[in-house]
Amino acid sequence: MTTNAYAPELEDVRRAVRASLAPFGPEYWRQLDSERAFPEALFAAMGRAGWFGTLIPERWGGADVGPAVASVVVEEINRAGGDATTINAQMAICGTLVRDGTDAQRERYLPGVADGSIRFLSVAATEPDSGADMSTLESKGRRYGEGWVLSASKVLISLAEHTRLLILLVSTEEGPTLFLLDEEDVGGALEVQPIEMITNRMTTSLYLDELYVHDDCRLGPPGKGLACLMKGFAPRRVLAAAEALGHARFMLDRSLAHAKERETFGRPIGQNQGVQYPLTRAYASVEAADLMRWDALRLVEADDPAAGGRSALAKILASEAAWETARAALTTFGGWALSADYHIERKLRDATVFVFNNLLLSYVAERVLELPKAY
């Protein structure tokens, strides 16, 4: 599908997504946030509508309509007042299985992922001490007979309590290696502990000790786990950018309406420069980030090596635009921005998830600007 933001078919996608979202307004999401609950009803509705198959080939039950459509889906969820975390994960994480799984793995799982009957929501990579440094993994896998014995300690893993499938990254003799774990098969071998976060990301720590799995659980070649994951980094950055843009547009839409309707001292507050200028700057940042999103998508769909740098810029600019819009919304709503009833404070918390960009800044500096590696 085209990556022209104004293409008629993408407007059709937006209308269809909005129809799926109609029963799930901001109050639905406020309640879920207060309960720290999984969006069961929304997830089921999106599965019935076929959105989970957006990036899955037709031969395995998907629609295969490309990352531009996926980006519109997550943007519209967030712009409607929601949180697309679970939908983004279900659409995108299976990309590693699509690209590097065996035919048996793909045939067993992808049709269920496409219709939502199988949840595939988690990648367990980051660790307590190494963080994002995947070169120093302490989680291990060793060969044993026709399979492997795995031991791992992982942190900041989203949605592990709510998924059936997860991807696990461990160090093996050959190098970093991926395993596809089915929680229906491994049973109680996984110990999952919730981590309270500023926002409802349903984040956990995950532990397993001396778990034996057959070699058919391995995902991709031994020692090539990082390479397999990295193939999906560019499209996933663009989806993160689209999520941030959705959050920003929700806050901008609400703030503009409030600025026009709210009157003090005999005039609308939007007439005041102290309200106008922050909103205008935020609008400019959102529009510029959106253009970068579509340029990155163009390169992703063309499989252009430059997609790595462009997708990094799209995520950086979109996350910063969302953060700037959150500050403008605080200025516009004043004290009411801190009230849950107006949904701004929740969106402010949601926007914080995307502003950790140091690794992407280093990536752009080294890979695009050809600067020395930073230390």
GUROVO-539367 format. One record per residue (C-alpha): residue number from 0; x, y, z. Coordinates in Angstrom, 3 decimals, always signed. Last residue first. Layout:
// GUROVO-539367
{pos:NUM xx:X yy:Y zz:Z} $
...
// end
This chain:
// GUROVO-539367
{pos:374 xx:+31.380 yy:+6.680 zz:+25.069} $
{pos:373 xx:+30.308 yy:+7.896 zz:+21.643} $
{pos:372 xx:+31.253 yy:+6.085 zz:+18.449} $
{pos:371 xx:+32.971 yy:+8.494 zz:+16.071} $
{pos:370 xx:+30.712 yy:+10.585 zz:+13.795} $
{pos:369 xx:+29.472 yy:+9.237 zz:+10.467} $
{pos:368 xx:+26.427 yy:+11.564 zz:+10.402} $
{pos:367 xx:+24.060 yy:+8.767 zz:+9.401} $
{pos:366 xx:+25.382 yy:+5.607 zz:+11.056} $
{pos:365 xx:+27.339 yy:+7.081 zz:+13.978} $
{pos:364 xx:+25.321 yy:+10.158 zz:+14.965} $
{pos:363 xx:+22.034 yy:+8.538 zz:+13.964} $
{pos:362 xx:+22.703 yy:+5.472 zz:+16.104} $
{pos:361 xx:+23.944 yy:+7.566 zz:+19.023} $
{pos:360 xx:+20.735 yy:+9.613 zz:+18.928} $
{pos:359 xx:+18.766 yy:+6.373 zz:+18.754} $
{pos:358 xx:+20.517 yy:+5.023 zz:+21.837} $
{pos:357 xx:+19.865 yy:+8.295 zz:+23.676} $
{pos:356 xx:+16.167 yy:+8.407 zz:+22.779} $
{pos:355 xx:+14.162 yy:+7.711 zz:+25.917} $
{pos:354 xx:+11.188 yy:+9.979 zz:+25.160} $
{pos:353 xx:+8.677 yy:+7.298 zz:+24.150} $
{pos:352 xx:+7.314 yy:+6.101 zz:+27.483} $
{pos:351 xx:+6.883 yy:+9.660 zz:+28.757} $
{pos:350 xx:+4.022 yy:+10.213 zz:+26.286} $
{pos:349 xx:+1.763 yy:+7.761 zz:+28.125} $
{pos:348 xx:+2.181 yy:+9.746 zz:+31.343} $
{pos:347 xx:+1.180 yy:+12.969 zz:+29.600} $
{pos:346 xx:-1.685 yy:+11.089 zz:+28.000} $
{pos:345 xx:-2.920 yy:+10.089 zz:+31.448} $
{pos:344 xx:-2.553 yy:+13.656 zz:+32.732} $
{pos:343 xx:-4.480 yy:+14.955 zz:+29.729} $
{pos:342 xx:-7.466 yy:+12.641 zz:+30.174} $
{pos:341 xx:-9.777 yy:+15.509 zz:+31.240} $
{pos:340 xx:-11.474 yy:+13.559 zz:+34.026} $
{pos:339 xx:-8.118 yy:+12.350 zz:+35.370} $
{pos:338 xx:-7.462 yy:+15.852 zz:+36.687} $
{pos:337 xx:-3.918 yy:+17.176 zz:+36.311} $
{pos:336 xx:-4.794 yy:+19.106 zz:+33.164} $
{pos:335 xx:-7.521 yy:+20.830 zz:+35.200} $
{pos:334 xx:-4.809 yy:+22.837 zz:+36.950} $
{pos:333 xx:-3.984 yy:+24.740 zz:+33.779} $
{pos:332 xx:-5.814 yy:+23.420 zz:+30.748} $
{pos:331 xx:-3.857 yy:+25.369 zz:+28.135} $
{pos:330 xx:-0.454 yy:+25.369 zz:+29.854} $
{pos:329 xx:-0.695 yy:+21.658 zz:+30.628} $
{pos:328 xx:-1.730 yy:+21.042 zz:+27.025} $
{pos:327 xx:+1.331 yy:+22.930 zz:+25.791} $
{pos:326 xx:+3.534 yy:+20.740 zz:+28.005} $
{pos:325 xx:+1.902 yy:+17.600 zz:+26.611} $
{pos:324 xx:+2.358 yy:+18.933 zz:+23.073} $
{pos:323 xx:+6.081 yy:+19.324 zz:+23.699} $
{pos:322 xx:+6.287 yy:+15.729 zz:+24.946} $
{pos:321 xx:+4.350 yy:+14.477 zz:+21.940} $
{pos:320 xx:+6.624 yy:+16.434 zz:+19.592} $
{pos:319 xx:+9.682 yy:+14.987 zz:+21.361} $
{pos:318 xx:+8.363 yy:+11.467 zz:+20.827} $
{pos:317 xx:+7.577 yy:+12.208 zz:+17.179} $
{pos:316 xx:+10.987 yy:+13.749 zz:+16.481} $
{pos:315 xx:+12.983 yy:+10.895 zz:+18.006} $
{pos:314 xx:+10.790 yy:+8.163 zz:+16.479} $
{pos:313 xx:+10.948 yy:+9.684 zz:+13.001} $
{pos:312 xx:+14.686 yy:+10.297 zz:+13.312} $
{pos:311 xx:+15.264 yy:+6.628 zz:+14.167} $
{pos:310 xx:+13.063 yy:+5.581 zz:+11.252} $
{pos:309 xx:+15.144 yy:+7.774 zz:+8.932} $
{pos:308 xx:+18.409 yy:+6.312 zz:+10.145} $
{pos:307 xx:+17.359 yy:+2.699 zz:+9.734} $
{pos:306 xx:+15.379 yy:+3.340 zz:+6.547} $
{pos:305 xx:+18.603 yy:+4.393 zz:+4.784} $
{pos:304 xx:+19.235 yy:+0.717 zz:+4.013} $
{pos:303 xx:+16.250 yy:+0.839 zz:+1.600} $
{pos:302 xx:+13.785 yy:-2.046 zz:+1.909} $
{pos:301 xx:+11.444 yy:-0.034 zz:-0.351} $
{pos:300 xx:+8.673 yy:-0.374 zz:+2.255} $
{pos:299 xx:+11.023 yy:+0.856 zz:+4.972} $
{pos:298 xx:+12.220 yy:+3.750 zz:+2.807} $
{pos:297 xx:+8.712 yy:+5.074 zz:+2.157} $
{pos:296 xx:+7.823 yy:+4.441 zz:+5.796} $
{pos:295 xx:+10.696 yy:+6.679 zz:+6.898} $
{pos:294 xx:+9.440 yy:+9.470 zz:+4.644} $
{pos:293 xx:+5.942 yy:+9.037 zz:+6.073} $
{pos:292 xx:+7.156 yy:+9.265 zz:+9.673} $
{pos:291 xx:+9.394 yy:+12.238 zz:+8.816} $
{pos:290 xx:+6.340 yy:+14.118 zz:+7.543} $
{pos:289 xx:+4.530 yy:+13.278 zz:+10.785} $
{pos:288 xx:+7.438 yy:+14.617 zz:+12.829} $
{pos:287 xx:+7.185 yy:+17.957 zz:+11.006} $
{pos:286 xx:+3.408 yy:+18.115 zz:+11.563} $
{pos:285 xx:+3.748 yy:+17.315 zz:+15.266} $
{pos:284 xx:+6.513 yy:+19.871 zz:+15.808} $
{pos:283 xx:+4.559 yy:+22.615 zz:+14.045} $
{pos:282 xx:+1.428 yy:+21.836 zz:+16.087} $
{pos:281 xx:+3.471 yy:+21.980 zz:+19.293} $
{pos:280 xx:+4.897 yy:+25.358 zz:+18.315} $
{pos:279 xx:+1.401 yy:+26.622 zz:+17.570} $
{pos:278 xx:+0.060 yy:+25.292 zz:+20.863} $
{pos:277 xx:+2.904 yy:+26.889 zz:+22.826} $
{pos:276 xx:+2.302 yy:+30.204 zz:+20.995} $
{pos:275 xx:-1.445 yy:+30.440 zz:+21.376} $
{pos:274 xx:-1.684 yy:+29.826 zz:+25.134} $
{pos:273 xx:+0.762 yy:+32.470 zz:+26.365} $
{pos:272 xx:-0.237 yy:+34.621 zz:+23.397} $
{pos:271 xx:-3.755 yy:+34.907 zz:+24.784} $
{pos:270 xx:-6.620 yy:+34.668 zz:+22.313} $
{pos:269 xx:-6.853 yy:+30.940 zz:+22.950} $
{pos:268 xx:-8.014 yy:+31.832 zz:+26.462} $
{pos:267 xx:-11.329 yy:+32.945 zz:+24.982} $
{pos:266 xx:-12.268 yy:+36.494 zz:+26.050} $
{pos:265 xx:-14.074 yy:+38.283 zz:+28.869} $
{pos:264 xx:-11.427 yy:+37.986 zz:+31.565} $
{pos:263 xx:-11.546 yy:+34.207 zz:+31.203} $
{pos:262 xx:-13.216 yy:+32.140 zz:+28.509} $
{pos:261 xx:-12.815 yy:+28.434 zz:+27.701} $
{pos:260 xx:-14.307 yy:+27.408 zz:+24.349} $
{pos:259 xx:-11.543 yy:+28.181 zz:+21.842} $
{pos:258 xx:-8.624 yy:+27.150 zz:+24.048} $
{pos:257 xx:-10.528 yy:+24.028 zz:+25.153} $
{pos:256 xx:-11.061 yy:+22.898 zz:+21.554} $
{pos:255 xx:-7.409 yy:+23.577 zz:+20.737} $
{pos:254 xx:-6.260 yy:+21.677 zz:+23.827} $
{pos:253 xx:-8.396 yy:+18.624 zz:+23.131} $
{pos:252 xx:-7.194 yy:+18.320 zz:+19.531} $
{pos:251 xx:-3.579 yy:+18.937 zz:+20.588} $
{pos:250 xx:-3.736 yy:+16.339 zz:+23.364} $
{pos:249 xx:-5.216 yy:+13.699 zz:+21.057} $
{pos:248 xx:-2.823 yy:+14.727 zz:+18.289} $
{pos:247 xx:+0.194 yy:+14.237 zz:+20.547} $
{pos:246 xx:-0.912 yy:+10.776 zz:+21.720} $
{pos:245 xx:-1.453 yy:+9.724 zz:+18.112} $
{pos:244 xx:+1.913 yy:+11.153 zz:+17.108} $
{pos:243 xx:+3.593 yy:+9.131 zz:+19.857} $
{pos:242 xx:+1.908 yy:+5.962 zz:+18.596} $
{pos:241 xx:+2.963 yy:+6.750 zz:+15.021} $
{pos:240 xx:+6.561 yy:+7.248 zz:+16.148} $
{pos:239 xx:+6.475 yy:+3.894 zz:+17.949} $
{pos:238 xx:+5.133 yy:+2.351 zz:+14.737} $
{pos:237 xx:+8.013 yy:+3.933 zz:+12.833} $
{pos:236 xx:+10.498 yy:+2.554 zz:+15.336} $
{pos:235 xx:+8.925 yy:-0.897 zz:+14.900} $
{pos:234 xx:+9.357 yy:-0.684 zz:+11.133} $
{pos:233 xx:+13.075 yy:+0.149 zz:+11.503} $
{pos:232 xx:+13.853 yy:-2.364 zz:+14.286} $
{pos:231 xx:+12.396 yy:-5.452 zz:+12.611} $
{pos:230 xx:+15.539 yy:-6.684 zz:+10.914} $
{pos:229 xx:+17.359 yy:-5.958 zz:+14.171} $
{pos:228 xx:+15.633 yy:-8.863 zz:+15.920} $
{pos:227 xx:+16.994 yy:-11.435 zz:+13.474} $
{pos:226 xx:+20.497 yy:-9.932 zz:+13.589} $
{pos:225 xx:+20.388 yy:-9.997 zz:+17.379} $
{pos:224 xx:+19.442 yy:-13.658 zz:+17.398} $
{pos:223 xx:+22.047 yy:-14.778 zz:+14.894} $
{pos:222 xx:+24.122 yy:-17.045 zz:+17.161} $
{pos:221 xx:+22.002 yy:-20.097 zz:+16.472} $
{pos:220 xx:+19.889 yy:-19.593 zz:+13.327} $
{pos:219 xx:+16.309 yy:-18.307 zz:+13.506} $
{pos:218 xx:+13.764 yy:-18.987 zz:+16.235} $
{pos:217 xx:+14.646 yy:-22.029 zz:+18.364} $
{pos:216 xx:+11.576 yy:-23.811 zz:+19.702} $
{pos:215 xx:+12.157 yy:-26.683 zz:+17.229} $
{pos:214 xx:+15.356 yy:-27.387 zz:+19.168} $
{pos:213 xx:+13.307 yy:-28.898 zz:+21.980} $
{pos:212 xx:+13.029 yy:-26.959 zz:+25.230} $
{pos:211 xx:+14.464 yy:-27.688 zz:+28.679} $
{pos:210 xx:+14.062 yy:-24.946 zz:+31.294} $
{pos:209 xx:+17.000 yy:-24.708 zz:+33.691} $
{pos:208 xx:+15.718 yy:-21.635 zz:+35.524} $
{pos:207 xx:+13.251 yy:-19.093 zz:+34.193} $
{pos:206 xx:+12.690 yy:-15.512 zz:+35.253} $
{pos:205 xx:+10.625 yy:-12.612 zz:+33.947} $
{pos:204 xx:+10.289 yy:-9.088 zz:+35.321} $
{pos:203 xx:+7.110 yy:-7.335 zz:+34.318} $
{pos:202 xx:+5.457 yy:-4.394 zz:+32.566} $
{pos:201 xx:+1.687 yy:-4.076 zz:+32.119} $
{pos:200 xx:+2.284 yy:-0.852 zz:+30.148} $
{pos:199 xx:-0.281 yy:+1.047 zz:+32.258} $
{pos:198 xx:+1.736 yy:+4.207 zz:+32.894} $
{pos:197 xx:+4.065 yy:+5.444 zz:+35.614} $
{pos:196 xx:+5.159 yy:+1.856 zz:+36.166} $
{pos:195 xx:+4.547 yy:-0.833 zz:+38.791} $
{pos:194 xx:+6.560 yy:-3.929 zz:+37.891} $
{pos:193 xx:+4.653 yy:-7.219 zz:+37.732} $
{pos:192 xx:+6.461 yy:-10.512 zz:+38.440} $
{pos:191 xx:+6.541 yy:-13.399 zz:+35.951} $
{pos:190 xx:+8.080 yy:-16.770 zz:+36.788} $
{pos:189 xx:+8.192 yy:-18.939 zz:+33.682} $
{pos:188 xx:+8.387 yy:-22.698 zz:+34.229} $
{pos:187 xx:+4.697 yy:-22.800 zz:+35.139} $
{pos:186 xx:+3.593 yy:-24.144 zz:+31.785} $
{pos:185 xx:+6.322 yy:-24.418 zz:+29.153} $
{pos:184 xx:+3.892 yy:-25.707 zz:+26.516} $
{pos:183 xx:+0.922 yy:-23.353 zz:+27.029} $
{pos:182 xx:+3.433 yy:-20.544 zz:+27.553} $
{pos:181 xx:+4.701 yy:-21.032 zz:+24.013} $
{pos:180 xx:+8.325 yy:-19.922 zz:+23.880} $
{pos:179 xx:+10.004 yy:-18.869 zz:+20.650} $
{pos:178 xx:+13.750 yy:-18.929 zz:+21.217} $
{pos:177 xx:+16.310 yy:-16.465 zz:+19.949} $
{pos:176 xx:+20.093 yy:-16.796 zz:+20.014} $
{pos:175 xx:+22.951 yy:-14.474 zz:+20.968} $
{pos:174 xx:+26.292 yy:-16.188 zz:+20.175} $
{pos:173 xx:+27.337 yy:-19.663 zz:+18.993} $
{pos:172 xx:+28.048 yy:-20.931 zz:+22.506} $
{pos:171 xx:+24.693 yy:-19.526 zz:+23.577} $
{pos:170 xx:+23.540 yy:-16.177 zz:+24.996} $
{pos:169 xx:+19.820 yy:-15.704 zz:+25.451} $
{pos:168 xx:+16.992 yy:-13.775 zz:+23.761} $
{pos:167 xx:+13.431 yy:-14.943 zz:+24.467} $
{pos:166 xx:+10.517 yy:-14.294 zz:+22.099} $
{pos:165 xx:+7.093 yy:-14.645 zz:+23.654} $
{pos:164 xx:+3.927 yy:-16.531 zz:+22.840} $
{pos:163 xx:+0.827 yy:-16.877 zz:+25.026} $
{pos:162 xx:+0.759 yy:-13.284 zz:+26.183} $
{pos:161 xx:-1.029 yy:-11.542 zz:+29.040} $
{pos:160 xx:+1.379 yy:-11.824 zz:+31.953} $
{pos:159 xx:+4.343 yy:-11.095 zz:+29.651} $
{pos:158 xx:+2.696 yy:-7.819 zz:+28.613} $
{pos:157 xx:+5.805 yy:-5.643 zz:+28.535} $
{pos:156 xx:+9.190 yy:-6.924 zz:+29.657} $
{pos:155 xx:+11.063 yy:-4.364 zz:+31.742} $
{pos:154 xx:+13.357 yy:-7.018 zz:+33.224} $
{pos:153 xx:+14.790 yy:-10.400 zz:+32.227} $
{pos:152 xx:+16.533 yy:-13.187 zz:+34.149} $
{pos:151 xx:+17.185 yy:-16.273 zz:+32.073} $
{pos:150 xx:+18.081 yy:-19.955 zz:+32.170} $
{pos:149 xx:+17.585 yy:-22.165 zz:+29.122} $
{pos:148 xx:+18.447 yy:-25.825 zz:+28.537} $
{pos:147 xx:+18.429 yy:-26.684 zz:+24.848} $
{pos:146 xx:+17.253 yy:-29.434 zz:+22.564} $
{pos:145 xx:+18.047 yy:-32.682 zz:+20.847} $
{pos:144 xx:+20.475 yy:-33.744 zz:+23.577} $
{pos:143 xx:+21.342 yy:-30.735 zz:+25.698} $
{pos:142 xx:+22.700 yy:-27.595 zz:+24.073} $
{pos:141 xx:+23.218 yy:-24.634 zz:+26.342} $
{pos:140 xx:+21.207 yy:-21.426 zz:+26.650} $
{pos:139 xx:+22.158 yy:-18.542 zz:+28.881} $
{pos:138 xx:+20.802 yy:-15.289 zz:+30.279} $
{pos:137 xx:+23.816 yy:-13.206 zz:+31.304} $
{pos:136 xx:+23.822 yy:-11.195 zz:+28.116} $
{pos:135 xx:+26.794 yy:-8.885 zz:+27.708} $
{pos:134 xx:+26.618 yy:-8.014 zz:+23.999} $
{pos:133 xx:+22.899 yy:-7.193 zz:+24.273} $
{pos:132 xx:+23.610 yy:-3.892 zz:+25.976} $
{pos:131 xx:+20.000 yy:-2.657 zz:+26.332} $
{pos:130 xx:+19.965 yy:-3.215 zz:+30.082} $
{pos:129 xx:+23.135 yy:-5.137 zz:+30.971} $
{pos:128 xx:+22.532 yy:-5.388 zz:+34.730} $
{pos:127 xx:+18.826 yy:-6.222 zz:+35.136} $
{pos:126 xx:+18.339 yy:-7.682 zz:+31.647} $
{pos:125 xx:+16.637 yy:-6.587 zz:+28.422} $
{pos:124 xx:+15.620 yy:-9.222 zz:+25.843} $
{pos:123 xx:+12.232 yy:-10.771 zz:+26.596} $
{pos:122 xx:+10.057 yy:-9.889 zz:+23.579} $
{pos:121 xx:+6.340 yy:-9.907 zz:+24.311} $
{pos:120 xx:+2.895 yy:-9.675 zz:+22.724} $
{pos:119 xx:+2.011 yy:-12.751 zz:+20.699} $
{pos:118 xx:-1.577 yy:-13.499 zz:+21.744} $
{pos:117 xx:-3.205 yy:-16.412 zz:+19.947} $
{pos:116 xx:-6.922 yy:-16.051 zz:+19.120} $
{pos:115 xx:-6.228 yy:-12.603 zz:+17.708} $
{pos:114 xx:-7.218 yy:-13.362 zz:+14.111} $
{pos:113 xx:-3.732 yy:-12.817 zz:+12.679} $
{pos:112 xx:-1.956 yy:-14.313 zz:+15.705} $
{pos:111 xx:-4.043 yy:-17.462 zz:+15.320} $
{pos:110 xx:-3.141 yy:-17.753 zz:+11.620} $
{pos:109 xx:+0.520 yy:-17.083 zz:+12.538} $
{pos:108 xx:+0.982 yy:-19.831 zz:+15.113} $
{pos:107 xx:+1.185 yy:-23.375 zz:+13.806} $
{pos:106 xx:+1.813 yy:-22.536 zz:+10.157} $
{pos:105 xx:+4.574 yy:-20.113 zz:+11.056} $
{pos:104 xx:+6.298 yy:-22.509 zz:+13.441} $
{pos:103 xx:+6.111 yy:-25.414 zz:+10.967} $
{pos:102 xx:+7.361 yy:-23.216 zz:+8.114} $
{pos:101 xx:+10.353 yy:-22.292 zz:+10.255} $
{pos:100 xx:+10.644 yy:-18.803 zz:+11.677} $
{pos:99 xx:+12.993 yy:-16.131 zz:+10.391} $
{pos:98 xx:+10.954 yy:-13.519 zz:+8.524} $
{pos:97 xx:+7.378 yy:-14.184 zz:+9.659} $
{pos:96 xx:+8.512 yy:-15.166 zz:+13.167} $
{pos:95 xx:+10.538 yy:-11.962 zz:+13.499} $
{pos:94 xx:+7.551 yy:-10.000 zz:+12.195} $
{pos:93 xx:+5.377 yy:-11.540 zz:+14.941} $
{pos:92 xx:+6.369 yy:-8.619 zz:+17.162} $
{pos:91 xx:+4.567 yy:-6.149 zz:+14.894} $
{pos:90 xx:+0.808 yy:-6.635 zz:+14.847} $
{pos:89 xx:+0.311 yy:-8.105 zz:+18.322} $
{pos:88 xx:+2.730 yy:-5.599 zz:+19.872} $
{pos:87 xx:+1.117 yy:-2.585 zz:+18.211} $
{pos:86 xx:-2.327 yy:-3.767 zz:+19.322} $
{pos:85 xx:-1.194 yy:-4.253 zz:+22.924} $
{pos:84 xx:+0.519 yy:-0.873 zz:+23.206} $
{pos:83 xx:-2.170 yy:+1.066 zz:+21.312} $
{pos:82 xx:-3.267 yy:+3.157 zz:+24.299} $
{pos:81 xx:-6.523 yy:+5.005 zz:+23.846} $
{pos:80 xx:-7.804 yy:+8.558 zz:+23.653} $
{pos:79 xx:-9.011 yy:+8.455 zz:+20.053} $
{pos:78 xx:-5.638 yy:+9.795 zz:+18.894} $
{pos:77 xx:-4.004 yy:+6.791 zz:+20.530} $
{pos:76 xx:-6.113 yy:+4.293 zz:+18.634} $
{pos:75 xx:-5.801 yy:+6.332 zz:+15.428} $
{pos:74 xx:-2.006 yy:+6.344 zz:+15.570} $
{pos:73 xx:-1.861 yy:+2.598 zz:+16.187} $
{pos:72 xx:-3.987 yy:+1.810 zz:+13.126} $
{pos:71 xx:-2.347 yy:+4.433 zz:+10.903} $
{pos:70 xx:+1.095 yy:+2.960 zz:+11.584} $
{pos:69 xx:-0.140 yy:-0.535 zz:+10.736} $
{pos:68 xx:-1.531 yy:+0.766 zz:+7.438} $
{pos:67 xx:+1.833 yy:+2.284 zz:+6.518} $
{pos:66 xx:+3.556 yy:-0.898 zz:+7.732} $
{pos:65 xx:+2.100 yy:-3.111 zz:+5.003} $
{pos:64 xx:-1.123 yy:-4.542 zz:+3.636} $
{pos:63 xx:-0.226 yy:-8.189 zz:+4.275} $
{pos:62 xx:-3.848 yy:-9.234 zz:+5.009} $
{pos:61 xx:-3.000 yy:-12.170 zz:+7.238} $
{pos:60 xx:-4.107 yy:-15.791 zz:+7.383} $
{pos:59 xx:-0.781 yy:-17.522 zz:+6.945} $
{pos:58 xx:-0.751 yy:-17.568 zz:+3.121} $
{pos:57 xx:-1.982 yy:-13.956 zz:+3.218} $
{pos:56 xx:+1.311 yy:-12.681 zz:+4.594} $
{pos:55 xx:+1.237 yy:-11.113 zz:+8.103} $
{pos:54 xx:+1.831 yy:-7.369 zz:+8.523} $
{pos:53 xx:-1.808 yy:-6.210 zz:+8.784} $
{pos:52 xx:-2.994 yy:-9.522 zz:+10.187} $
{pos:51 xx:-3.768 yy:-8.052 zz:+13.595} $
{pos:50 xx:-6.234 yy:-5.598 zz:+12.054} $
{pos:49 xx:-8.757 yy:-8.244 zz:+11.019} $
{pos:48 xx:-11.917 yy:-6.596 zz:+12.363} $
{pos:47 xx:-12.576 yy:-9.546 zz:+14.671} $
{pos:46 xx:-9.070 yy:-9.162 zz:+16.111} $
{pos:45 xx:-9.584 yy:-5.450 zz:+16.697} $
{pos:44 xx:-12.823 yy:-6.194 zz:+18.531} $
{pos:43 xx:-11.182 yy:-8.842 zz:+20.729} $
{pos:42 xx:-8.372 yy:-6.478 zz:+21.699} $
{pos:41 xx:-10.860 yy:-3.692 zz:+22.467} $
{pos:40 xx:-12.882 yy:-5.968 zz:+24.750} $
{pos:39 xx:-9.862 yy:-7.349 zz:+26.615} $
{pos:38 xx:-8.043 yy:-4.058 zz:+27.142} $
{pos:37 xx:-5.700 yy:-5.476 zz:+29.839} $
{pos:36 xx:-6.120 yy:-3.902 zz:+33.287} $
{pos:35 xx:-4.102 yy:-1.501 zz:+35.440} $
{pos:34 xx:-7.404 yy:-0.767 zz:+37.205} $
{pos:33 xx:-7.071 yy:+3.021 zz:+36.989} $
{pos:32 xx:-5.675 yy:+2.736 zz:+33.466} $
{pos:31 xx:-8.489 yy:+0.454 zz:+32.368} $
{pos:30 xx:-11.040 yy:+2.947 zz:+33.681} $
{pos:29 xx:-9.356 yy:+5.845 zz:+31.914} $
{pos:28 xx:-9.226 yy:+3.798 zz:+28.709} $
{pos:27 xx:-12.973 yy:+3.180 zz:+28.629} $
{pos:26 xx:-13.532 yy:+6.843 zz:+29.544} $
{pos:25 xx:-11.454 yy:+7.915 zz:+26.537} $
{pos:24 xx:-13.771 yy:+6.166 zz:+24.067} $
{pos:23 xx:-13.997 yy:+2.492 zz:+23.192} $
{pos:22 xx:-17.331 yy:+1.782 zz:+21.503} $
{pos:21 xx:-16.316 yy:+3.729 zz:+18.350} $
{pos:20 xx:-12.876 yy:+2.146 zz:+18.030} $
{pos:19 xx:-13.753 yy:-0.313 zz:+15.266} $
{pos:18 xx:-15.477 yy:+2.512 zz:+13.353} $
{pos:17 xx:-12.421 yy:+4.712 zz:+13.870} $
{pos:16 xx:-10.262 yy:+1.951 zz:+12.380} $
{pos:15 xx:-12.501 yy:+1.771 zz:+9.306} $
{pos:14 xx:-12.465 yy:+5.539 zz:+8.813} $
{pos:13 xx:-8.686 yy:+5.662 zz:+9.136} $
{pos:12 xx:-8.265 yy:+2.769 zz:+6.703} $
{pos:11 xx:-10.481 yy:+4.513 zz:+4.144} $
{pos:10 xx:-8.328 yy:+7.619 zz:+4.561} $
{pos:9 xx:-5.355 yy:+5.379 zz:+3.878} $
{pos:8 xx:-6.990 yy:+4.198 zz:+0.659} $
{pos:7 xx:-7.538 yy:+7.793 zz:-0.472} $
{pos:6 xx:-3.797 yy:+8.574 zz:-0.315} $
{pos:5 xx:-3.059 yy:+11.637 zz:+1.802} $
{pos:4 xx:-0.168 yy:+10.204 zz:+3.813} $
{pos:3 xx:+1.443 yy:+8.835 zz:+0.668} $
{pos:2 xx:+3.067 yy:+5.597 zz:+1.832} $
{pos:1 xx:+1.140 yy:+3.559 zz:-0.695} $
{pos:0 xx:+0.000 yy:+0.000 zz:+0.000} $
// end
